[in-house]
Amino acid sequence: MSFQQGLSGLNSSSKALDVLGNNIANANTVGFKSAEVHFADVFANSLAGSGASQVGIGSAISGIQQAFSQGNVTATNNPLDISINGGGFFRMDRNGEITYTRNGQFHLDNAGYIVNDQAMRLMGFPADANGLITASSPVDLQLSASQISPRATSDPLAGTLTANLNLDSREGVPAVTPFNFANPQTYNYSTALSVYDTLGVAHTLTMYFQRASAGGPWNVYGTMDGATPQAFPSQLAFNTSGVLTTAMPLVLPSWALTTGAASPWSPGSMDFTGTSQYGSASSVDRLTQGGYTTGSLTGLSVGSDGVVQGRYSNGQARNLGQVVLATFTNPNGLQSLGNNQWALTSVSGPELVSAPGTGSRGVLQSASVEESNVDLTAQLVNMITQQRNYQANAQTIKTQDQILQTLVNLR
């Protein structure tokens, strides 16, 4: 027996206690991944030695491996707190240096960048002015707080207006003629919806439905903010089953505006597909249009696919960017930098960057954080075990000392 074995055991146990202490100290660190010590035995090299004649000369630390298992997910009140459920790392920009983290505690800085507590910027795919996200080289995600421009109902991007109604087949021709929108006795039914001109000013488009003849088609008239009514280009005709037969959509007439927008102005086309003529009271099931006024940013949300979406005061939502995740062939090859950050190394392999939910990448959850994956109970039990190992190795040194003392005292 020599001092070397006991000393190496003391060093190994001491190192293991250091790792356990670090795990316990970070039990409440968001995104922390616990580590464990791997031990290896040590043998002296001998040209003549073989199997049974070899005696070990102690132990050594063969490696310290981090366990990238999933931590518990806890809800928060910050929509920019983001947890990863599954594999992958957030990609961060630290003054041009790329680092990686599992800590998703983010907020906005004064320039609109999504940053962590160390002012590192979260990276992802950018979105254009219309909210279209294109997978490209990741950039620092910067959210604009400026108002979104209005969209006219007549804009092709707004689509076609739609109206889905039921016109009562029992209705007859109004007793009072001709049509006068100010006199409800000259039409059978009316409904209205808001439309928006090229400046985002809201106008009320009111439609009036008048039975043209007994059992026959319906005349449709429209007014814009109570202006002179205009007849729609075609009547609404139905077959004997109450199904609309008129070709759609109908190009709406134009009205003069006084808001400074383009005038005269037409809201576009109206699609009455789905409108019916049944023997029940006239009613409206759906009226839609794609225009809106200008709006200010009122809130943010992050989807499971990493898309950051802004909510605006005009009821609209727009994509502002998409968070990306990076994966590695060997995550244990990453270099720990502190502050929950890792750096790429040749051992980890190259980064593979894409949207959450693709490949082996996990999905994201907004307003939540991933807790440390440290199991305190297991760590404390392991600490007791390593303490006993340390004491046992110290005892071997004490025993060796007693043997030497006996030899010294021989006469």
ABEGO torsion letter per residue (X at the ends): XBAAAAAAAAAAAAAAAAAAAAAAAAAABBGBBBBBBBBBBBBBBBAABBGAABBBAEBBBAEBBBBABBBBBBBBABAABBBBBEBEBBBBBBGGBBBBBABABBBBBAAGBBBBAAGBBBBBBBBBAAGBBBBBBBBBBBBBABBBBBBBAABAAAEBBBBBBBBBAABBBBABOBBBAABAAABABBBBBBBBBAAGBBBBBBBBBBBABBGBBBBBBBBBGGBBBBBBABBBBBBAAGBBABBOBBBBBBBBBAAGBBOBBBAEBBBABGBBBBBBBBBBABBBBABBBBBBBABBBBBAAGBBBBBBAAGBBBBAEBBBBBBBABAAABBBAEGGBBBBBAAAEBBBBBBBGBEABBBBBBGBBBBBABBAAAAAAAAAAAAAAAAAAAAAAAAAAAAAAAAAABX
